[in-house]
Amino acid sequence: MTSPPIPAISETTTVLCILCIFLVPFACAGLALVNSGLGRSRSSAHSMMASLCVLAVAGLTYFVCGFSWQGFVGLPAHSFTVAGRASSWIAASPFLLRGLELNGSSVSLALLLQIVSVGLAALIPLGAGTDRWRLSAASASTVLFAGWTYPLFAHWVWGGGWLAQLGINYGLGHGFIDAGGSSSIHVVGGLTALSMAWILGPRKGKYSSNGLPAAIPGHNGVLVLFGCSLLWVGFLGLNSAGAILFARLEPSQVALVGVNTTLAASTAALTAAIVTRIRFGKSDASITANGWVGGLVASSAGCALLKPAAAALVGIVAAALITLAVERFEFDLKVDDPGGAVSVHALGGIWGVLAVGIFARFSDRAPGQFRAQLIGVATLVGFVLPLAYVLNWLLDRVYSQRVAPEGERQGLDLHELGADAYPEFVIHTEEYIQR
């Protein structure tokens, strides 16, 4: 298979892209705060410690082999042939970044963005495993995620893989499109979170003997809402850098990305606040925060291709879906997801991907774009979800991922770290939960 040329990038675009990438760690910090704030106080320091370790493990694993599997357009790759058409399925670059020049080229900028993005994606499952996921097990799971699950799908989307080639090979629009990572980062992370919620099981006291869920409120709403602000800053950088590198966006169009990102988050937060006000009589802060994050997630795929009005509508629909899905996952599917990771990232990301096929406008006529997006979603649900579940199920058989019952009762701060996050305050025990 002949590789296409590596896309060139101007000096001005390089500088702008680097500045945008340097904003992405704010999204990592924001998500870590959201996960910690929505968990119990006696495990909050453990949650932040796990976030730091996961970011480190993800970055190192991606350095060792992740980028080798993901690659970039124009780099060597392995392909398969169907009906005489060659499609790339995995990159073939050397391990440990050997031979890669970090000189400001589009390849080196993509590497810089992805080392941060894979960490952001790896933080998503922590939200579903809050209060019961062992620190060492979460780190081991991250090796599987950053070393295989994430780079494999990211290659199909961003590395010139078969999903991106659906347009060239089969005439389906411009191929699967995801400029900022609704699918590669958020749906992959959200589906892994669903796998972990199933494998770990619900927290002790979450479900009564008759199967009804108990309310276990997050311990610090201020952390959650402040985390949302940091996520906004991080997503402005993430969506802009992704659009430049993966959607070939001109620097003059970055303003559109910022406007679309902000509008989607704003309408999503207000929609969540209004829906919860109508349903419960008062606006719910945690669900409003989930709506805000869900709007950011949904905005990523089409951030460079939607008109502002369409981006606002994408946020509204994302919040409505997430607000309803949180309750359905908890009541009907018995998924204990304290951070709302499955609803916000998996469902919000899927909607964002489909929205590209519905609302995106191109300079040329490109029929079949929605089908290309639908194939991407089917791949996520039909391949990535089983892959993430099987890998983590096998890991759980070898190395138990859930903390011992005594550790959960005591709190992960004391059990695994030896110190409370709030030593001068009273920490609620299981008696706080109404049964």
C-alpha positions, 0 to 999 in steps of 0.5 A: 500500500502506497502511503499518502504524503505527510501533510505540510504545515506552515510556521504560523500554524505550527505556533498556533497549534503548539499554543492550543496543545499546551491548553489541553492539560487543563482538561485533564486537571478539570476531569480529575477534579470532577471525578474526585468531587463526585466521589466520596470524601474518604476516597478523594485524595485517592481519586486525585492520586489515581488521576496523576498515576494514570496520566503518567502511565498513559503517557509512558505507554503511549511513548513505548508502543502507543504511537507506534500502533497509531501512527499518522497519515503518511507513515508506514502502516499495515493494510488489508484488501477488500474487493481490490481496495486497500485499507490501513488497519494498524500503523507500523512505526518503530517503538520508543519513537525511534527515528521520529524527528521532533522538529515541529512537523505535523507528525511531531505535533500530532504526537505531542497532542496525542500524548496528552489526549491519551491521558485525558481518555484514560481518566474517563474510566476512573469516573466510573470506578470511583471509590472502589478501583485499586490504584495499582489495578487502574494503572495496569488497566491504563497500560492496556488502554494506552498501549492497544485499545486507544491507539488502534481506534485512533489509527483508524480515525486519525492515522489514515486508517480504514474508517478515514478511508471510507470516502476514498474507497467506498464513496461514503462522504469524506470518510469518518470524521472526528476533528477533536476526539468525540469518538477516539478520546471520549467514546473509547474512554466512555465504553471502557468506563462501562466495561469497568463499571460492569467488572467492578460492580456497584459500590457497597450500599448503592443498591438495596435488597429490592434493587433500588439505587441509593443516592450517594451524593458527591462530596464537593460540588465546588470541585466539580464546577471548578473542574468544568471551567478548566475543562472548557479551557482545555477543550478550546485547545483540544478541539482547535489543535485537533481541527488543525492537525486532523481536519486541515483547518486554517488558522483563520478558522480557529475562532469558529472552533472556539465559538462552536465549543463554547456554544455547545457547552453553554446550551448543554449546561442550561438545558440540563439545569432546566430539565432537572428543575422541571423534573425535581423542582430544583436544578441539580448541580452535578447533572448540570455539570455533566451537561456542560461536559457532555456539550463539550464532548459532543462539540469535538467531532464537528467543531470545525464543520458546524455552523454556530446555530447547529453547534448550539443545537448539538449541545441541547440534544446532548444534555437532554440525552445525558440527563435521561441516560444517567437515570436509566443506567442507574435504575434499569441497567444497574450501572454504578457510575459516580462520575457519569462517565458512560452517559457523558463521554460514551453517549455524548460522544456518539451523538457528537459523531452522528451530528457531523453526518446530520449538520456538517456542511462541506464545500463539495457534495459528499453523499454518504457522510452519515453512513460513514459516521454510523459505521464508526459508531457501530465499530465503537459499540461492536468492537471497541466495547467488547475489546475493552471488556475482554482485556479488563476481564482477563486482567481482573482474573489475574490481578483483582481490580476491586479493593477489598471490602474493608478498604471500601468501608474504610475509604481508599485514602486511608486504605491505600494511601495511609492518610485522609484528604480531610483529616480535620473533618468528620468523614461519613461512613456507610451509616450516611446512606439511607437503605 
